[in-house]
């Protein structure tokens, strides 16, 4: 088995169509999608809001 890891820069509120196109364009099986959650503002530090910077997508080829 071989795996490939893709990094997808995304804004989930605006780019859901881009995420759908990317996932449908993959040839292998998606094993996992791992979000990177940034905590940059005062509210994000205390857990009131969160922002996803990018997704790591693990594909089994």
PDB file with one MODEL, atoms N, CA, C and O in Angstrom:
MODEL        1
ATOM      1  N   UNK A   1       0.828  -1.186   0.000  1.00  0.00           N
ATOM      2  CA  UNK A   1       0.000   0.000   0.000  1.00  0.00           C
ATOM      3  C   UNK A   1       0.870   1.245   0.000  1.00  0.00           C
ATOM      4  O   UNK A   1       1.900   1.303   0.671  1.00  0.00           O
ATOM      5  N   UNK A   2       0.445   2.220  -0.749  1.00  0.00           N
ATOM      6  CA  UNK A   2       1.130   3.504  -0.772  1.00  0.00           C
ATOM      7  C   UNK A   2       0.130   4.586  -0.386  1.00  0.00           C
ATOM      8  O   UNK A   2      -1.056   4.511  -0.709  1.00  0.00           O
ATOM      9  N   UNK A   3       0.640   5.588   0.311  1.00  0.00           N
ATOM     10  CA  UNK A   3      -0.201   6.690   0.747  1.00  0.00           C
ATOM     11  C   UNK A   3       0.377   7.999   0.229  1.00  0.00           C
ATOM     12  O   UNK A   3       1.592   8.145   0.096  1.00  0.00           O
ATOM     13  N   UNK A   4      -0.488   8.930  -0.055  1.00  0.00           N
ATOM     14  CA  UNK A   4      -0.074  10.254  -0.481  1.00  0.00           C
ATOM     15  C   UNK A   4      -0.801  11.259   0.398  1.00  0.00           C
ATOM     16  O   UNK A   4      -1.996  11.117   0.654  1.00  0.00           O
ATOM     17  N   UNK A   5      -0.080  12.272   0.859  1.00  0.00           N
ATOM     18  CA  UNK A   5      -0.665  13.295   1.722  1.00  0.00           C
ATOM     19  C   UNK A   5      -0.740  14.601   0.950  1.00  0.00           C
ATOM     20  O   UNK A   5       0.258  15.084   0.414  1.00  0.00           O
ATOM     21  N   UNK A   6      -1.948  15.165   0.903  1.00  0.00           N
ATOM     22  CA  UNK A   6      -2.183  16.437   0.216  1.00  0.00           C
ATOM     23  C   UNK A   6      -2.441  17.509   1.264  1.00  0.00           C
ATOM     24  O   UNK A   6      -3.103  17.256   2.271  1.00  0.00           O
ATOM     25  N   UNK A   7      -1.920  18.697   1.027  1.00  0.00           N
ATOM     26  CA  UNK A   7      -2.206  19.851   1.884  1.00  0.00           C
ATOM     27  C   UNK A   7      -3.080  20.802   1.083  1.00  0.00           C
ATOM     28  O   UNK A   7      -2.686  21.256   0.009  1.00  0.00           O
ATOM     29  N   UNK A   8      -4.263  21.103   1.602  1.00  0.00           N
ATOM     30  CA  UNK A   8      -5.220  21.950   0.900  1.00  0.00           C
ATOM     31  C   UNK A   8      -5.517  23.188   1.741  1.00  0.00           C
ATOM     32  O   UNK A   8      -6.163  23.104   2.785  1.00  0.00           O
ATOM     33  N   UNK A   9      -5.033  24.346   1.267  1.00  0.00           N
ATOM     34  CA  UNK A   9      -5.337  25.620   1.928  1.00  0.00           C
ATOM     35  C   UNK A   9      -6.804  25.918   1.698  1.00  0.00           C
ATOM     36  O   UNK A   9      -7.277  25.865   0.563  1.00  0.00           O
ATOM     37  N   UNK A  10      -7.539  26.235   2.775  1.00  0.00           N
ATOM     38  CA  UNK A  10      -8.990  26.355   2.624  1.00  0.00           C
ATOM     39  C   UNK A  10      -9.581  27.296   3.660  1.00  0.00           C
ATOM     40  O   UNK A  10      -9.072  27.439   4.772  1.00  0.00           O
ATOM     41  N   UNK A  11     -10.664  27.928   3.258  1.00  0.00           N
ATOM     42  CA  UNK A  11     -11.534  28.672   4.160  1.00  0.00           C
ATOM     43  C   UNK A  11     -12.879  27.951   4.083  1.00  0.00           C
ATOM     44  O   UNK A  11     -13.589  28.075   3.085  1.00  0.00           O
ATOM     45  N   UNK A  12     -13.233  27.207   5.118  1.00  0.00           N
ATOM     46  CA  UNK A  12     -14.387  26.310   5.037  1.00  0.00           C
ATOM     47  C   UNK A  12     -15.700  27.029   4.773  1.00  0.00           C
ATOM     48  O   UNK A  12     -16.612  26.446   4.186  1.00  0.00           O
ATOM     49  N   UNK A  13     -15.813  28.282   5.193  1.00  0.00           N
ATOM     50  CA  UNK A  13     -17.052  29.010   4.951  1.00  0.00           C
ATOM     51  C   UNK A  13     -17.237  29.336   3.473  1.00  0.00           C
ATOM     52  O   UNK A  13     -18.369  29.404   2.993  1.00  0.00           O
ATOM     53  N   UNK A  14     -16.136  29.539   2.746  1.00  0.00           N
ATOM     54  CA  UNK A  14     -16.211  29.995   1.361  1.00  0.00           C
ATOM     55  C   UNK A  14     -15.832  28.930   0.342  1.00  0.00           C
ATOM     56  O   UNK A  14     -16.295  28.990  -0.797  1.00  0.00           O
ATOM     57  N   UNK A  15     -15.007  27.963   0.712  1.00  0.00           N
ATOM     58  CA  UNK A  15     -14.401  27.051  -0.255  1.00  0.00           C
ATOM     59  C   UNK A  15     -14.961  25.630  -0.223  1.00  0.00           C
ATOM     60  O   UNK A  15     -14.252  24.694  -0.591  1.00  0.00           O
ATOM     61  N   UNK A  16     -16.178  25.443   0.194  1.00  0.00           N
ATOM     62  CA  UNK A  16     -16.710  24.079   0.248  1.00  0.00           C
ATOM     63  C   UNK A  16     -16.830  23.467  -1.149  1.00  0.00           C
ATOM     64  O   UNK A  16     -16.653  22.259  -1.307  1.00  0.00           O
ATOM     65  N   UNK A  17     -17.125  24.280  -2.158  1.00  0.00           N
ATOM     66  CA  UNK A  17     -17.206  23.765  -3.537  1.00  0.00           C
ATOM     67  C   UNK A  17     -15.831  23.329  -4.025  1.00  0.00           C
ATOM     68  O   UNK A  17     -15.716  22.319  -4.719  1.00  0.00           O
ATOM     69  N   UNK A  18     -14.774  24.084  -3.668  1.00  0.00           N
ATOM     70  CA  UNK A  18     -13.410  23.703  -4.050  1.00  0.00           C
ATOM     71  C   UNK A  18     -13.001  22.400  -3.382  1.00  0.00           C
ATOM     72  O   UNK A  18     -12.332  21.569  -3.997  1.00  0.00           O
ATOM     73  N   UNK A  19     -13.395  22.216  -2.129  1.00  0.00           N
ATOM     74  CA  UNK A  19     -13.092  20.972  -1.421  1.00  0.00           C
ATOM     75  C   UNK A  19     -13.793  19.799  -2.096  1.00  0.00           C
ATOM     76  O   UNK A  19     -13.202  18.731  -2.253  1.00  0.00           O
ATOM     77  N   UNK A  20     -15.032  19.987  -2.490  1.00  0.00           N
ATOM     78  CA  UNK A  20     -15.778  18.933  -3.168  1.00  0.00           C
ATOM     79  C   UNK A  20     -15.123  18.561  -4.494  1.00  0.00           C
ATOM     80  O   UNK A  20     -14.996  17.379  -4.811  1.00  0.00           O
ATOM     81  N   UNK A  21     -14.708  19.556  -5.269  1.00  0.00           N
ATOM     82  CA  UNK A  21     -14.026  19.286  -6.543  1.00  0.00           C
ATOM     83  C   UNK A  21     -12.709  18.549  -6.324  1.00  0.00           C
ATOM     84  O   UNK A  21     -12.386  17.616  -7.060  1.00  0.00           O
ATOM     85  N   UNK A  22     -11.949  18.966  -5.310  1.00  0.00           N
ATOM     86  CA  UNK A  22     -10.668  18.319  -5.022  1.00  0.00           C
ATOM     87  C   UNK A  22     -10.879  16.851  -4.649  1.00  0.00           C
ATOM     88  O   UNK A  22     -10.190  15.973  -5.167  1.00  0.00           O
ATOM     89  N   UNK A  23     -11.830  16.585  -3.749  1.00  0.00           N
ATOM     90  CA  UNK A  23     -12.065  15.212  -3.309  1.00  0.00           C
ATOM     91  C   UNK A  23     -12.580  14.334  -4.447  1.00  0.00           C
ATOM     92  O   UNK A  23     -12.202  13.167  -4.546  1.00  0.00           O
ATOM     93  N   UNK A  24     -13.430  14.878  -5.297  1.00  0.00           N
ATOM     94  CA  UNK A  24     -13.939  14.094  -6.430  1.00  0.00           C
ATOM     95  C   UNK A  24     -12.866  13.839  -7.481  1.00  0.00           C
ATOM     96  O   UNK A  24     -12.990  12.904  -8.272  1.00  0.00           O
ATOM     97  N   UNK A  25     -11.818  14.653  -7.503  1.00  0.00           N
ATOM     98  CA  UNK A  25     -10.744  14.485  -8.470  1.00  0.00           C
ATOM     99  C   UNK A  25      -9.667  13.493  -8.049  1.00  0.00           C
ATOM    100  O   UNK A  25      -8.797  13.152  -8.850  1.00  0.00           O
ATOM    101  N   UNK A  26      -9.712  13.031  -6.816  1.00  0.00           N
ATOM    102  CA  UNK A  26      -8.715  12.070  -6.351  1.00  0.00           C
ATOM    103  C   UNK A  26      -8.980  10.695  -6.964  1.00  0.00           C
ATOM    104  O   UNK A  26     -10.130  10.290  -7.133  1.00  0.00           O
ATOM    105  N   UNK A  27      -7.900   9.987  -7.292  1.00  0.00           N
ATOM    106  CA  UNK A  27      -8.048   8.665  -7.902  1.00  0.00           C
ATOM    107  C   UNK A  27      -8.086   7.556  -6.865  1.00  0.00           C
ATOM    108  O   UNK A  27      -8.681   6.506  -7.108  1.00  0.00           O
ATOM    109  N   UNK A  28      -7.459   7.772  -5.707  1.00  0.00           N
ATOM    110  CA  UNK A  28      -7.409   6.752  -4.672  1.00  0.00           C
ATOM    111  C   UNK A  28      -8.536   6.911  -3.671  1.00  0.00           C
ATOM    112  O   UNK A  28      -9.490   7.659  -3.884  1.00  0.00           O
ATOM    113  N   UNK A  29      -8.397   6.188  -2.579  1.00  0.00           N
ATOM    114  CA  UNK A  29      -9.381   6.199  -1.500  1.00  0.00           C
ATOM    115  C   UNK A  29      -8.943   7.186  -0.418  1.00  0.00           C
ATOM    116  O   UNK A  29      -7.785   7.168  -0.001  1.00  0.00           O
ATOM    117  N   UNK A  30      -9.846   8.038   0.037  1.00  0.00           N
ATOM    118  CA  UNK A  30      -9.531   8.986   1.109  1.00  0.00           C
ATOM    119  C   UNK A  30      -9.575   8.228   2.432  1.00  0.00           C
ATOM    120  O   UNK A  30     -10.602   7.663   2.808  1.00  0.00           O
ATOM    121  N   UNK A  31      -8.440   8.227   3.130  1.00  0.00           N
ATOM    122  CA  UNK A  31      -8.336   7.522   4.400  1.00  0.00           C
ATOM    123  C   UNK A  31      -8.703   8.438   5.558  1.00  0.00           C
ATOM    124  O   UNK A  31      -9.396   8.033   6.491  1.00  0.00           O
ATOM    125  N   UNK A  32      -8.223   9.692   5.485  1.00  0.00           N
ATOM    126  CA  UNK A  32      -8.439  10.611   6.588  1.00  0.00           C
ATOM    127  C   UNK A  32      -8.348  12.049   6.106  1.00  0.00           C
ATOM    128  O   UNK A  32      -7.620  12.363   5.164  1.00  0.00           O
ATOM    129  N   UNK A  33      -9.100  12.915   6.770  1.00  0.00           N
ATOM    130  CA  UNK A  33      -8.999  14.358   6.558  1.00  0.00           C
ATOM    131  C   UNK A  33      -8.715  14.981   7.918  1.00  0.00           C
ATOM    132  O   UNK A  33      -9.510  14.859   8.850  1.00  0.00           O
ATOM    133  N   UNK A  34      -7.567  15.654   8.018  1.00  0.00           N
ATOM    134  CA  UNK A  34      -7.109  16.207   9.288  1.00  0.00           C
ATOM    135  C   UNK A  34      -7.082  17.727   9.180  1.00  0.00           C
ATOM    136  O   UNK A  34      -6.308  18.273   8.394  1.00  0.00           O
ATOM    137  N   UNK A  35      -7.920  18.426   9.961  1.00  0.00           N
ATOM    138  CA  UNK A  35      -7.897  19.890   9.916  1.00  0.00           C
ATOM    139  C   UNK A  35      -6.796  20.457  10.805  1.00  0.00           C
ATOM    140  O   UNK A  35      -6.516  19.914  11.874  1.00  0.00           O
ATOM    141  N   UNK A  36      -6.178  21.539  10.368  1.00  0.00           N
ATOM    142  CA  UNK A  36      -5.241  22.286  11.201  1.00  0.00           C
ATOM    143  C   UNK A  36      -5.996  23.507  11.709  1.00  0.00           C
ATOM    144  O   UNK A  36      -6.355  24.397  10.939  1.00  0.00           O
ATOM    145  N   UNK A  37      -6.228  23.535  13.010  1.00  0.00           N
ATOM    146  CA  UNK A  37      -7.012  24.611  13.603  1.00  0.00           C
ATOM    147  C   UNK A  37      -6.058  25.639  14.196  1.00  0.00           C
ATOM    148  O   UNK A  37      -5.268  25.330  15.088  1.00  0.00           O
ATOM    149  N   UNK A  38      -6.144  26.872  13.685  1.00  0.00           N
ATOM    150  CA  UNK A  38      -5.289  27.961  14.158  1.00  0.00           C
ATOM    151  C   UNK A  38      -5.974  28.691  15.292  1.00  0.00           C
ATOM    152  O   UNK A  38      -7.191  28.875  15.280  1.00  0.00           O
ATOM    153  N   UNK A  39      -5.204  29.098  16.252  1.00  0.00           N
ATOM    154  CA  UNK A  39      -5.715  29.915  17.353  1.00  0.00           C
ATOM    155  C   UNK A  39      -4.909  31.199  17.370  1.00  0.00           C
ATOM    156  O   UNK A  39      -3.832  31.269  17.962  1.00  0.00           O
ATOM    157  N   UNK A  40      -5.439  32.199  16.721  1.00  0.00           N
ATOM    158  CA  UNK A  40      -4.652  33.419  16.569  1.00  0.00           C
ATOM    159  C   UNK A  40      -5.255  34.625  17.268  1.00  0.00           C
ATOM    160  O   UNK A  40      -4.517  35.503  17.716  1.00  0.00           O
ATOM    161  N   UNK A  41      -6.571  34.692  17.373  1.00  0.00           N
ATOM    162  CA  UNK A  41      -7.171  35.862  18.003  1.00  0.00           C
ATOM    163  C   UNK A  41      -7.481  35.574  19.469  1.00  0.00           C
ATOM    164  O   UNK A  41      -7.374  34.435  19.924  1.00  0.00           O
ATOM    165  N   UNK A  42      -7.858  36.600  20.187  1.00  0.00           N
ATOM    166  CA  UNK A  42      -8.208  36.475  21.599  1.00  0.00           C
ATOM    167  C   UNK A  42      -9.333  35.459  21.790  1.00  0.00           C
ATOM    168  O   UNK A  42      -9.264  34.610  22.678  1.00  0.00           O
ATOM    169  N   UNK A  43     -10.373  35.550  20.951  1.00  0.00           N
ATOM    170  CA  UNK A  43     -11.504  34.639  21.083  1.00  0.00           C
ATOM    171  C   UNK A  43     -11.128  33.215  20.698  1.00  0.00           C
ATOM    172  O   UNK A  43     -11.650  32.261  21.274  1.00  0.00           O
ATOM    173  N   UNK A  44     -10.230  33.062  19.732  1.00  0.00           N
ATOM    174  CA  UNK A  44      -9.799  31.730  19.322  1.00  0.00           C
ATOM    175  C   UNK A  44      -8.933  31.085  20.392  1.00  0.00           C
ATOM    176  O   UNK A  44      -8.993  29.871  20.587  1.00  0.00           O
ATOM    177  N   UNK A  45      -8.129  31.881  21.086  1.00  0.00           N
ATOM    178  CA  UNK A  45      -7.264  31.340  22.138  1.00  0.00           C
ATOM    179  C   UNK A  45      -8.101  30.743  23.266  1.00  0.00           C
ATOM    180  O   UNK A  45      -7.742  29.704  23.819  1.00  0.00           O
ATOM    181  N   UNK A  46      -9.205  31.386  23.607  1.00  0.00           N
ATOM    182  CA  UNK A  46     -10.064  30.901  24.683  1.00  0.00           C
ATOM    183  C   UNK A  46     -11.162  29.960  24.198  1.00  0.00           C
ATOM    184  O   UNK A  46     -12.065  29.625  24.965  1.00  0.00           O
ATOM    185  N   UNK A  47     -11.102  29.535  22.957  1.00  0.00           N
ATOM    186  CA  UNK A  47     -11.986  28.499  22.462  1.00  0.00           C
ATOM    187  C   UNK A  47     -13.377  28.955  22.066  1.00  0.00           C
ATOM    188  O   UNK A  47     -14.261  28.122  21.865  1.00  0.00           O
ATOM    189  N   UNK A  48     -13.592  30.258  21.949  1.00  0.00           N
ATOM    190  CA  UNK A  48     -14.918  30.738  21.566  1.00  0.00           C
ATOM    191  C   UNK A  48     -15.160  30.612  20.076  1.00  0.00           C
ATOM    192  O   UNK A  48     -16.284  30.342  19.655  1.00  0.00           O
ATOM    193  N   UNK A  49     -14.131  30.802  19.275  1.00  0.00           N
ATOM    194  CA  UNK A  49     -14.227  30.608  17.826  1.00  0.00           C
ATOM    195  C   UNK A  49     -12.977  29.884  17.359  1.00  0.00           C
ATOM    196  O   UNK A  49     -11.938  29.913  18.019  1.00  0.00           O
ATOM    197  N   UNK A  50     -13.096  29.239  16.219  1.00  0.00           N
ATOM    198  CA  UNK A  50     -11.950  28.531  15.652  1.00  0.00           C
ATOM    199  C   UNK A  50     -11.890  28.776  14.162  1.00  0.00           C
ATOM    200  O   UNK A  50     -12.907  29.056  13.527  1.00  0.00           O
ATOM    201  N   UNK A  51     -10.682  28.670  13.600  1.00  0.00           N
ATOM    202  CA  UNK A  51     -10.485  28.866  12.175  1.00  0.00           C
ATOM    203  C   UNK A  51      -9.607  27.736  11.655  1.00  0.00           C
ATOM    204  O   UNK A  51      -8.555  27.446  12.225  1.00  0.00           O
ATOM    205  N   UNK A  52     -10.038  27.105  10.583  1.00  0.00           N
ATOM    206  CA  UNK A  52      -9.263  26.046   9.952  1.00  0.00           C
ATOM    207  C   UNK A  52      -8.396  26.679   8.877  1.00  0.00           C
ATOM    208  O   UNK A  52      -8.911  27.275   7.931  1.00  0.00           O
ATOM    209  N   UNK A  53      -7.073  26.553   9.019  1.00  0.00           N
ATOM    210  CA  UNK A  53      -6.127  27.103   8.038  1.00  0.00           C
ATOM    211  C   UNK A  53      -6.013  26.222   6.807  1.00  0.00           C
ATOM    212  O   UNK A  53      -6.113  26.698   5.676  1.00  0.00           O
ATOM    213  N   UNK A  54      -5.804  24.940   7.036  1.00  0.00           N
ATOM    214  CA  UNK A  54      -5.645  24.001   5.935  1.00  0.00           C
ATOM    215  C   UNK A  54      -6.064  22.616   6.373  1.00  0.00           C
ATOM    216  O   UNK A  54      -6.220  22.340   7.562  1.00  0.00           O
ATOM    217  N   UNK A  55      -6.245  21.749   5.389  1.00  0.00           N
ATOM    218  CA  UNK A  55      -6.588  20.354   5.631  1.00  0.00           C
ATOM    219  C   UNK A  55      -5.457  19.475   5.120  1.00  0.00           C
ATOM    220  O   UNK A  55      -4.886  19.740   4.062  1.00  0.00           O
ATOM    221  N   UNK A  56      -5.142  18.448   5.860  1.00  0.00           N
ATOM    222  CA  UNK A  56      -4.260  17.386   5.377  1.00  0.00           C
ATOM    223  C   UNK A  56      -5.159  16.222   4.986  1.00  0.00           C
ATOM    224  O   UNK A  56      -5.938  15.723   5.799  1.00  0.00           O
ATOM    225  N   UNK A  57      -5.043  15.799   3.745  1.00  0.00           N
ATOM    226  CA  UNK A  57      -5.892  14.730   3.233  1.00  0.00           C
ATOM    227  C   UNK A  57      -4.999  13.545   2.893  1.00  0.00           C
ATOM    228  O   UNK A  57      -4.099  13.655   2.060  1.00  0.00           O
ATOM    229  N   UNK A  58      -5.253  12.407   3.545  1.00  0.00           N
ATOM    230  CA  UNK A  58      -4.465  11.190   3.334  1.00  0.00           C
ATOM    231  C   UNK A  58      -5.200  10.334   2.311  1.00  0.00           C
ATOM    232  O   UNK A  58      -6.355   9.956   2.509  1.00  0.00           O
ATOM    233  N   UNK A  59      -4.505  10.032   1.210  1.00  0.00           N
ATOM    234  CA  UNK A  59      -5.080   9.243   0.125  1.00  0.00           C
ATOM    235  C   UNK A  59      -4.334   7.915   0.017  1.00  0.00           C
ATOM    236  O   UNK A  59      -3.103   7.895  -0.014  1.00  0.00           O
ATOM    237  N   UNK A  60      -5.064   6.824  -0.040  1.00  0.00           N
ATOM    238  CA  UNK A  60      -4.478   5.497  -0.256  1.00  0.00           C
ATOM    239  C   UNK A  60      -4.492   5.224  -1.737  1.00  0.00           C
ATOM    240  O   UNK A  60      -5.551   5.206  -2.364  1.00  0.00           O
ATOM    241  N   UNK A  61      -3.313   5.009  -2.302  1.00  0.00           N
ATOM    242  CA  UNK A  61      -3.180   4.795  -3.741  1.00  0.00           C
ATOM    243  C   UNK A  61      -3.108   3.301  -4.040  1.00  0.00           C
ATOM    244  O   UNK A  61      -2.994   2.908  -5.201  1.00  0.00           O
TER     245      UNK A  61
ENDMDL
END
